[in-house]
Structures are given as C-alpha cells and as structure tokens.
Amino acid sequence: MTSFRAIILAVLASVVVTGCNTVKGAGRDIESVGQAGSDAID
C-alpha cells in the first residue's frame, strides 16, 4: 500500500510541474504576440 501511495504522489507531482511549465510557456507565447503587434504598429 505504501508503494502505491508513493506512485500516486509521484504522478500528481509530475502533473503539477508539467502544468506550471505549460502555463509559463503560454505566458511567453502571449508576450511574444504582444511584442510582435507592438512592433507592427511602430
């Protein structure tokens, strides 16, 4: 039972880390689109 619990915790931790990286990447993408729009206006 302890090993099952450790596996579940490892899976949850990897999902959380992956989610944070995805949100961080999306933020960078949005920032680059905003920068491109700003450059196009100038």
Long-range contacts (C-beta under 8 A, 24 or more apart in sequence): none
